[in-house]
Amino acid sequence: MPSGEYDPETVERQWQERWVEEDLYAYGDGAVDPDTVFSIDSPPPTVSGSLHWGHVYGFTLQDFVARYNRMQGEDVFFPFGYDDNGIASERLTEDELGVRHQDYGRREFQEKCREVCAQYEAEFTEKMQNLGISIDWSETYQTISPEVQRTSQLSFVDLYEQGREYRQRAPAIWCPECETAISQVETEDDEQDSHFHDIAFDVVEDGADLPETFTISTTRPELLPACVSVFVHPDDEANEHLVGNHARIPLFGQEVPIIEDERVDMGTGSGVVMCCTFGDQTDIEWYQAHDLDLRIAIDESGTLTDVAGEYAGLDRDEAREAIVADLDEAGALLDRRAITHTVNVHERCGTSIEFLVTEQWYVKLLDKTEEYLEAGRQMEWYPEKMFTRYRNWIEGLQWDWAISRQRSSGIPFPVWYCADCDEEVVADRDRLPVDPLSDDPPVDACPACGHDGFVPEDDVFDTWATSSLTPLINAGWDWDAASGEMVIERPELYPMDMRPQGHDIISFWLFHTVVKCYEHTGEVPFDSVMINGMVLDENRVKMSKSLGNIVSPDEVLEQYPVDAARYWAAGSAVGDDLPYKEKGLRAGERLMRKLWNASKLVDDLTPAERLSRPDLREIDRWLLAELDDRIETVTGHFERREFSKARDELRSFFWHTFCDDYLEIAKQRLRDGDDRSAAYTLQTAHRRFCTLFAPILAHVTEELWRDMYGDGSVHTADWPQPLGVDADLSAGELAMDVVAALRKYKTDHQLSMNADVDAVRVYGDVDAFADDIRRVMHVDELESVDETPPVESVVTGVDLDYSLVGPEFGNQVGDIEAAIAQGDYEVVDDRLHAAGVELDAEMFEIEEERQYTGEGEMIEAGDTVVIVRN
């Protein structure tokens, strides 16, 4: 081995480059046995910026699984993709170039997006390789590539022919900032400051005003021009007399019916609500259920329309303030009070959404929610609790999936419409991908009416409509013209063995992937799901640019090795959020150096050739048997994705049992002379530690393995199996407890570890290990006795629970304390008798101490004691 300290900066970069050059993690070509394949449906990161700690965390967890399964002899398929065809990449391009997509033709703007995304993707690839993630880079794809465009359009055609898609002009969720329809999954709740406005409405009967008004409380007075009705709950006795009359809308003058409906929330505001087309989901339900008028007061950009009269052309926020001021001047504003409430916003830009009547394409969801739930139940969830989020999302669905977007960058719908009758004409499968803006339709005349003019669809797919196909993209799902059916070119990959992802996109990516793949193949797309949490700052607050608590991976990796970051990533249970803490990185760095230094010692103590197994001494058998037990435990943790447990179990055994205890014993034996049993045990244990640590400490284990054993990469070595060594585990554990106790004794007495000890008596059977204990701890005489130690428990005091004793006995507490101090008390039937009173068992605790009164000094050693005479 090289002399000196471990140099992670040099070593890590060297292996990162070699792994890529050697194609060490390549899946390979040709037919592969599906029973030996482990396929990972790795998430294609959205091209919306630079690498962040969430990427480091998520992909490192995936890499643990990939490396572990590769060492289990599996052909691991671990691809990488870039999701670069949606709103996120478009907004990145706009921000990067200081432009707006509306100012360019679609093709021209798409070219700008490609150029910007290519720069970020190259940077991202380099940084992912610098993290040592064992990805097969030959399996990289972009969701905007022609191949993926074809797959995405094939998905549309297939679902269309199944009757699972439809086009409809109806209320849709709309983002005024991005100026596009969005789906329910792209919205999130945001707590915002607002105002409740109490507004007086006049009651009208047969066109004449009645001498009565009623109050409506609203946060959105700018929707008054869109008001088409007023609703009262059927059980609202105070307002039931209003039903059947009409209300005149203040400032705008339209008269609208007053109707009863059970969906009115009587506990909010005055209990009387207005219905505007459209303010929220309930407005849409009322509009449909009661066949109400349609008044659109806000357009695609969040600007008031001509329906708003003099307020037309104002931004919705400006209009709100102007309308409130005019209501106040007209005497119709009764009150205005500040509140904080939950607002539905577009998750991409944080803009409050609107509901607009537009024509969109939808995928049917609501008629098959039970089937999608059952599909989720068929998958194994790590952790299991995350299935609840999946189930809750499905049970809360209110909309089918709107997949059309009014953007410039994206995959076009392969659809044209008859210019006369609006008949839909869909592209032929074998011509895909197509762009209706530049390609001709597949027919010369409309199949419905014979008209020869066509209008191309200019919308593009929602990005999730494509990224939801990743299992099929990677498995080669395509149209086979010869057989006339969809086929999968690499069937051994599908269904995928594992879908890894964050819990924040269960409703986005996971659910939509289940929907798409289930509808296309009739199968659940993956066998298991591994859900990771979010990265938090040291105060357990989610990292965000707005809070200024983002930690850059580049900055961290300038200070700490990659393996230290990998160690940190294994620091919490899968599914739980993980705070970024430098002490976790420092702990990883210390473990790397401990492994390096221990390896140097093993290399120095053992011969270069690999030893065959000799007759083993008892302590060597014990060490290997204990290691067998840890191998089974750590293997189980990896199988269950319990990386933090695997890491901590392995670290503890390596650091304390192997390094602190066994290695010191073996070192003494080997330096005293040839000891093939100790040498074989060191070699065998060390090889096993290298392989066990390899999935987590990927770089340092590779350096050690190639240097010390030179038989290929540790990452393609076999995962260790138990050797089946028999040993007295309890006796060996007791022996190590004795060594640890004697080491502590020397430390407490400021003695060197080489200081001689005259005599030691161990109360327990350690005869088989006595020579090793004597040698490593420099004990002249060691006696092992199988008898009860002469130790007795002595009461040293009574600890009172004053929170109970004080209220119960008041000024008698002093007398109780005095009696206890003088020893004038007794405990009978778990009750303390002192100063003439009785204390219940929960009011006190007897303090005891084990004492030894014979010759020598007693020290604790696990469950027994050791007597030292010196």
N, C-alpha and C positions, 0 to 999 in steps of 0.2 A: 504493500500500500504506500501511497505518497506520504512523506513525512509532513509534519506540521498540522495546522488546523484545517478544518473543512472550509473550502472556498465556494460557497453556494453561487455567487455571482458568475463565476467561470463555469462551474459544473452544470448549473441549470441551463444556461444558454447553450452549452455544448450538446446536452442531450435533447433539448427541444429541437435543435437543428437536425441532429442525427435521426431522431424519430421520424421526422418528416421526410428526410432524404431516403431513409431505408424503407419507407412505406410500411413501418412496423405494424400499423393498426389498420391496414387495408383489408377490406372484406373479401376482395378477390373476385375472380370471374368464374363462370361455369356453374353447373347445378350443385347445390349444396343440400345436404341432408337436413330437412326441417327439424329433426330431433336434436341437432347440434347447433342450430342457429339461435342467437339471442339478439333480437332486433329492438332498437330503441327509436321511438318516434320523437326525436329531439326537437325542441321548439325552434322555429326560425325567428331570430330576434327581429323586431320591427326596426327598420332603418330610419331612426328618428333622432339620432345623436350618437354620442360616444359610449364606449363600454363603461358600465357602472358596477357597483358592488353587488347589485342584484344578479347581474350576469355572472360575476365571479362565483358567487354562492351557488346559484342554481346549476351552472354547468359543472362545477366541482363535484356536487353531489351526484350528478349523472355519471361523471367520470369514475367515481368510486364503484358504481354498479358495473360500468363497462369493464374496468380493469379486473374487478373480482370475477366476473363471469368469463372473461378471457382466460384467466388462470384456472378456471374450472373446466377448461377444454372446449368452451363454446366458440363458435364462429360469430364474433360480435359485429353487428351492423350498427355503426354509430355515425350517421351522416350529419351534415350541417347545411342549414338553409338561411336565406335572407328574405324576410317579408318586406318587399320593396315596391308594392304596387298600390298602396292605399293612401288614405288621407295623411297619415303620419309622415310618409316620405314626401308627399306633396307640400305639406306645411314646412318641412325641413328645407326643401328647395326654395320655397318663397322666402323664408327667413334668411337662408344662406345668401341668396342672390338679390334680396331686396325687391322682389317682384310679386305680382299677383297672377294666379293661373288664368283669371278671366281675361287678361290682357293679351293672351296668346292663343293661337290655334292649338288643337289637342296634340297633334303630332309634334309641333315645335316645343310645346311645354313638356311633353313626355321625354323628349331628348334631353332637356335640361335636367329633368329628374334623374334620368339614367346617369348623367355625368356626375351629379352631386352624390348619388347613392354609390356609384362605383368607388369614389374616393373614400367614403366612410366604410364601405365593405372591405376594401383593401386594408385599411387601418384596423378594422375590427378583426379580420383574419389574423393579422400579425400579432395582435394582442392576445387573442385566444390561443395561438400557438405558444406564446410566451408564458401562458399559464400551464402548459403541459397537458392540456386536455387531449385525451387519446382518440381524437376524431379521425375518421377516414376522410381526408380532405379531397380525395378523388370523387367523393359522393356529395359535393357541394352543389346547391341549386339556388336559383332566385325565383321568387314567385311571379316575376314579370317576364321570365324567359319564355321563348316561343313554345318550348316543350310543356312548361307548366300552364301557359295560356291554353294550350290544346286540352290538357287535362281538365282545366277549369270549365272550358266551354263544353267539353264532353259531359261533364257533370250536369251543366244546365240542360243540355239536350236530353240526357237520360231522365232527369227528374221531370222535365216538361212532358216527355212521352208517357211517363208513369202517371201523369195528372197530379204531381206533387207541387207544381208551381202554377201561379196565376198572376195576371196583370189586372190591377184594379185602381180606379180613381176613388180615393177614399181618404179620410183623415190619416195623416202619417206624422211620425215624430220628426221634427225638423230642427236643424241647427242654423240659426241666422248668421252666425259668424262664418261657418264653413259652407253655408248655402247649399246644403244637401240633406236629403232624408237620411236618417240613421235608424238603427234597430234598437229595440228595448235594451239589449245587452250593452249598448254603447252609452247608456245613461247612468248617472250615479247621483246620489243625494249629496247636497251641499248645504251646510248651515249658513244662512245669510241674514243680514240685518234688513228689515223692511218696516212697513207701517200697515196697521189696520185702519181702514177708512170707513167710518159710519156715514152712509149716504141716504138721504131721504128720497123716497119714490112716491109719486102721486098715484092714487088708485083711480081707475077710470071704469065707468059702467056705461055701456052703449054710447061711447064717444064723449061722455060728459064727466067732468071731474067730480069726484066725491069729496066731501069735507074730511078726508082722512088720508094719512100717509103711513108708510111703514119704512122700516130701516133695513138696509142690507149692509153687511160688513164685508169688505173685500180688500185684498192686497193689490189688486190689479185694476184700478179705475180706468186705465187706458183701454180696457176691453169693453167699456160701456157701449161704444158704437157697434160692437158685435153681439150685443145682448139680444136674444130671440125669445126668451121666456123667463118666468120666475117660478120657483118651486117651493112648495110647503109640504112638510111631512104629514101623512094622513092622521097621525096621532097628536098633532100640534093643535091643542084646543084654543090656544091664544090667537092663532092665525088662520084657523080653518075657514073663517068667514070670508077670507080674501079669495079663496079658490072659486074660479068661475068668472071673476072679474079680470080686468086688464091693468097693467102698470104702464105709466109713461116714464121713459128713461130720461133722467135729467140731462140737460144740455143738448141731447141729440133728438129727443122728441118722439122716437118710434114707440108705438103701443104694442105691448107683448102680453100674451096670455099668462094667467097665474094658474098653475097646475099642481096637483098633488103627486108625490112620488116618494116611495119608501127609502130611496137612496139619499135623501136629505139628512145631513148630520145636524140634529137638533141641538147638540152641545156646542156648536161653533157659531160665534157671532150672535145674530138675532134669531137664528133658526130659519130665516127666509134667505134663499140663495138665488142668484141669477145664473142663467145658463147662457154662455157665450160660445160662439162657434169659431175657435175652440180654445178654452182655457186649460182644460185637463181631461183626463180619461173619462170622468163622469159626464162632462159636457158632451162627449162623443156618444156615450151610451144614451143620454137623454135625447140627443138629436136623432138617433136612429130609432129609439123606442117610441117617440112621440111625433115623428115625421115633422120636425120643426124646419123653419126657414134656415137658409145658409147666408150668413153675413161675414165676409172675410175682411177683417179690419187691419190685419198685419200681414205683410208680404214676406217673400223669401229672405229678404235682407234685414228683417226686423223693423221695417219702416211702415208707418200707418198709411192705409190706402185711401181712396176717394170716399169710402164709406164713412170715414172719420171726419168728413167735412173740412172745416178750417184747420184741423190738426193734421191733415194729409201731408205726407212728406217728412214728418218729424220722426226721429228715432223713437222707439217705444219708451225709453227712459225719459227722453225730453217730453214726449207727449204726456206721460204720467204726471209730471210736475205741472205742465200747463193746464191739464184737465183738473187737477186737484185745486189749483189756484182759482180757476173759473167756477168750480163747484162751490168754493168758499165764498166767492163774491156773489154768487146767485143764492146763497143761504141754504144750499142743499148739503153742504159738508157739515155734519153734526159733530164729528170728533175725528181726530187723527192721532194715533198712539203708536209708539215704537214697539216693535216685536222682533224676535229672532225665529225664523221658521226654516223648514227644510224645502229646498228648491231642487227640482230635477234639472241637471246640467249635462252637457255633452262631455264625456270623460276626456276627450282629446284636447279641448280648448277651455273647458270650464264655463262655457256660455249657457245661459238658461235656454232651455228648449221651448219650442212652440209646437202647436199641432196645426198643420196646414193640409188642405185638401189638394192632393197631388196624385199623379198616376205613377205607380211603382210596381215593381215585380216582388212577389212574395213566395217564400217556401212555406208550405203548410206545416204547422207544428201542433196546434191545439187539439187536433183530432187523434194524435198518437202519443200523448204525454205518458200514458201508462206503459206503452211499449218502450219508450226512451228511459223510463224509470227502471224497468226490468232489465234493460241493457246495462244500466249502471250497476245493478245488483249482481250481474254476472262477472263484473270485474273485481279484482282484488285491490283494495284501497290501502295505501300506506301514506298517512295513518288512516285507520278505519273511520275516524270521526269526520273526515272530509267528505264522505258520501252524503252527510247531512246537508252540506252546502249545495251539492249537486241536486239533491232531492228538493230542497227549499226553492231553488231557482225554478225548477220545472213546475212545482206546485204553484208558484207565483206568476207563471206566464199569463199574459193578457193579450198578447199580439202574436200573429204569425211573424215569420222572420222576413223583414224587408231587406232584400239583397241588392237593390239598385241604388246607385249613388250618382249625384249630379256633379261629378268632378272631371278633371282633365286627365289625371294619371290613374290608370287602372286597366283591367282586362275588359274589353268591350263585350256587350251582349251579342251573340250571333243571331240577331233578329232584324228583320225588316217588316214594315207594315204596308199594306195596300193603301195607296193614296186615296182610294175611293171609298172602300168599305172598312178599312182598318183591320183587315184579316192579318193575323200573325203568320209570318213565313220564317221558319227556322232553318239554319244552315245544315247541310249534309255533314255527317260525322267525318267522312274521309277527307273533307276540305278544310277542317279545322287546323290551326286557328285562323279566324277571319276578323276583319274589321269592317263592319257595315258602312262606315264613312268612306271607305276607299274600295271595297270589294263589292261585286255585283251579287244580287240575291241568287239563290239556286234555281229560280224559275223565271221564265220570261213574262208570264202573266199570272195574275192572282188566281189561285185555285178555287176561290169562292165566287168571284164575280167576273173574272176574265180581264180586269183592268191591267194595263201594262206599266203603270207608274208605282214606284215604291218609295217609302220614306224610311231611311235607316234609323235604327235606335242609336241614340248618342249617349245614353247612360253607360256607366261601367259597373262592374261587380263590386259589392262590399268586399274589403280585403279578407274578411273572415270566411267569405264564400269560397275563397281559394285556399287559405291556410288551413281550413278545416279538412282539406284533402291530403294532408301530408302523408298519412299511411299509404294511400293509393298512389301518390306521386312517387314515393320511394320504391314501392313494390312494382311499379310499371303497369298500372291500370290503363288499358287502351282499347280502342275499337279494332277488332280483327275483321276486316272486310270479307275474308275468305269464309269464315264461319258465321259471319253476320251477328256477332255478339261481343260483349265486352269481355276481355280476358285480363289476367294478371300475369305479367311476364316473369316475375320472381315470386312465385306462390309461397316459397319457404319463409318469406318475410312477413306474410300477412295471415292472420292478424299479428300485429306487433306484440312483442313480449311486454314492453313497458312504455307507458306514456309519462314522461317527467314534465312537471310544469309548476308554476306558482299558483297559490290558492286564489290570487286576485283575478285569474282568467279562467276559472272553472266554468263560469257562465258564458264566456266568450269562446275560447278555443276548445275546451274539452266537450262541452255540450254540443256545439256545432259539428265537431268531428264525429261524435256518436251519431248525430242525425244524418249527416251526409253519407258516411260509410255504411251505416245500417241500411239506408234506403238503396244504396248502390249494390251492396253485396249480400244483404240479409244477415250479416255477421256483426258482432261487436268488434270494433277495430283494434282493441288491445286487451291483453290478458290481465294486466295490472296497471295501476296508476300510482305514481309517486308524487306527492304534492309537497312542495317546499314553502316555507313562510317567507316573510319579507326581512330585509336587512334594516335594522334600526340604528340610531346613533347611540352613544354611550348612555344617554338619558332615556333610552327605550322609546324615542320618538321616531316616526317614520322619516327616512331621509327624503328631502325634497329640495329643489332649487330655490323655491320661494322662501323656505326657512333658513337657507344658507348652511345646512348641516350635511351637505353632500361630502363624502370622502372619495377622492379620486383613486382608483386602483393604481395608476401610475405613481402617485405620491407614496402610497403604501409600499409598493414593490421596489421603490428606490431605497427604502429603509430595511425591509424585511425580505427574506427568501420566499420564493413561491411556495415551497413546502410548508413554511410557517403559515401562509394564508390557507393552504389546504387543511392543515391541522385545525386552524380556527374554524373553517367551514364545517368541520365535523363536531362542532361544539354544542349543538342542541338537537333535540328530537326532531325528526322530519315532520314538517307541518307547522312547527312552532317558529315564531319570529326570532331572529338571532341578532342581538346587539353587536355592533362593531366595538370591540375592546382590544386595545393593544396588548393587554396582559395575556390574551389568548394567543396572539402572534408571538409574543416573547416566550410563552410556554412551549410553543411549537419549535421555536428556534433552539431552545435548551434541549428538547428531546432529540432533535437532529444531531446536535453536537455530542450528546450522550451516546447515541447510536454510533456515531463516527468514532469516538474515542474507545468505546467498548470493542468495536470491530478491530481497531488497531491492536488492542491488547490480545484479542483472540487470534489475530493474524500472527502476532509475535510469538504466541505460546504454542501454536499448533503447526504441524508440518504442511507443506504446500500441497501434497497429494491428499486425496480424499481417503480417509481411513475406513476400513471395514469394521463392523461392530465386534468388539471384544467382549469378554465377560465383564459385566459392569458392576462397579461398587454400588452399595445401597444408595448413597446420596446421589449418584449419577442416575440411577434408575428412578429415584424420586423426582429429580429435576425433569427428566424426559416424560415421566408419567404426568406430572403437573402440567407440563407444556401440552401434552395430549389433551388434557382437560380444557386448557385455554383455547386450543385449536377448535375443539367442538363448540365451545361457547362463542368464540369470535365468529366462527362460520355461521352459527345460528343468527347472530346479530346482523351480519351482512345480508343473509337471506331475508331477514325481516326489515331491512333498510334502517337498522338501529346503529347508525354510524357513530354516534357519540358514545354509546355503550361499548361498541367494538374498540374504539380508540382508547377510552379510559381503562378498560379491562386489560388491553394489551400493554399500554404504557405502564400501568401499575405493576404488572407482573415482570415486565422487562426491567424497569428501573430498580425496583426494590428486591424482588426475589432473585432475579438473574444477576444484575449488576452489583447490588449492595451485598448480597449474601453469597450466592453460589459462585460467582466469578472470583470473589476473593478467596474462597476455599480452593477452587480449581487452580488459581494462580499459584497459591502456596504449594500445592502438590506438584505441579509441573516444574516449578523452579527448584524443588527439592530433588527432582530426578525425572526419568521417563515414566509417564503414567498414561498409557494408551486409553484407559477408561475415561479419564478427565478430558484428554484431547479429543477423543471421539465425541464426547458429550458436548464440548464447546463447539466443535465444528457443526454438529447436527443441530444444536439449538440455534446457533447463529444463522445458518441457512434458513431455518424456519422463521426466525424473527424477520429476516430480510423479506421473505415472501409475504408474511402476515402484515408487515408495515407497508408493503409496496403500493396497494391501492390508495393510501393516504399520503405517505411520504415518497412520492413517485421518483424524485430526482436522486436523493441521497441513497436510496436503496438500489437504484440502477448503477450508480457509481461504485458502490460497494460490491455488488454482485459481479459486475463485469471485471472488476479489478481482482477480486479474491477467487472467483470461480470460473470466469472466462468462458462459460458455456451458454452464450446467447443472452437475451434480455431477461431480466427478472420478471418483466411483464408478460412474457410468454412462457414462463416456467409454470409447473404444476402447482396448484394450491395444495398446501401440505395436508396430509391425512394422518390421523393418529397412528403411532407406531405400535400401540398395543403393549407398551411396557408395563409389567406388574411391579408395584412398589407399595410399601406401607406409607400411604399418604399422610395419615395423621401423625405418625412418628416423625416423618420428614418435616412436616409443618412445625411440630414441637421443636425440632432441632433448629430450625431457622428462627423460631421465637427466642430460643436460648441465645443464639448468636446475636440477635438484635438487642436482647436485654443486656448482654455483656458489653456490647458496643456502647450502649447508653450508659452503663455503669462507668466505663472508662471516661466517657465524655463528661459525665457529672462530676467525676473525681479529678478532672483535668489530667488524665493519663493519656499517653499516646496509644494508638492501636497496637503497637508492638510491645507494650509494657507487659511483663509477666504477671500472671495471677497464680497464687499458690494453690488454691483448691476451690473446686466448684462442686456443689451437690445439686443435682437436678431431680426434682420430684416428678418423675415420669420416665418412660422407657425410651431412651435415646442411645442405647448401647451400640446399635448398628452405625451410628453417626458420631460416636464419641471421639474417634481419632481425628475426624475432620474438624470438630468443634475445638478440640485441644490445639490443633495445629494453627487454625486461623486466628484464634483468640489468645494464643500463647498461654494456655492453662497447663500447669505442671501436673495436677491431679484432678481428674473429673470422675465423679461418682454418679451413677444413674440408679435411683431407687424407685421401686414401684410400690409406693405407700403414700398415705395421706400426709401432707406436710404439717409440721407442728406449728400451725398458724391458727390463731383464734380471732374472731371478730370482736372488737371492743367498741362499745358505745362511746362516742366522743362528744356528743351533744344532741340537742333537740332543736330543730328548725321550725319555728312557729309561722303559720300563715296569718299574718296580722290582718289581712283583709277580712278574715272570718273571725279570728279571735277577738280583735278590737271591738267590733259591734256587739259581740255576744257577751263579753265579760267586762268591758269598760275599764273602770279604775282598778279592777282586780288583776289586770295584765302585769303590773309591776310585781305583785306577789307571786304570780305564776313564774315569771322570769327568775325571781330570786330563788324559788324552790328548785327550779331546774339547775341553776348555777351551783347550788349546794348539793346537788345529787339527791334531793329529797323528793323523789317522784317514782312512780312505777307505771308500767304499761300492762293493763289487764284487758284481755279480749279486744285488742286493737284500740283501746281507749286509754288516754293519758290521765293519770290521777296526780294532781299537784295543787298545793295551796287550798285544799278542800273542794276543788271543782273537778269536773270530768270534761275532757276535750275529745270530740269525735275524731275519727281517724283522718278525715280530710283536713283537720285543722293543724296537723303537725307532721313532721317527718323525722324519724330517728336517723341520726348521722352515725355511720359506723366506719371503722378502719381496721384493716387486717394487720395484725401485729405478730412479730416473731421475737421470742425472748431468748433464743439459744445463742450459741457462738457464731459469729460471722454476721454478714449483712444480707437481708432479704431483698431481692428484686423481683418484680413481676415479669413473667414470661408467658404471654398469652393467657391461657386458662390455668396455668400452674405457677410455681415460684421456683426461684433458684437462690441458693445460699452461697455467698462468696466469702471466702476467708483469704485475707491477703496480709 
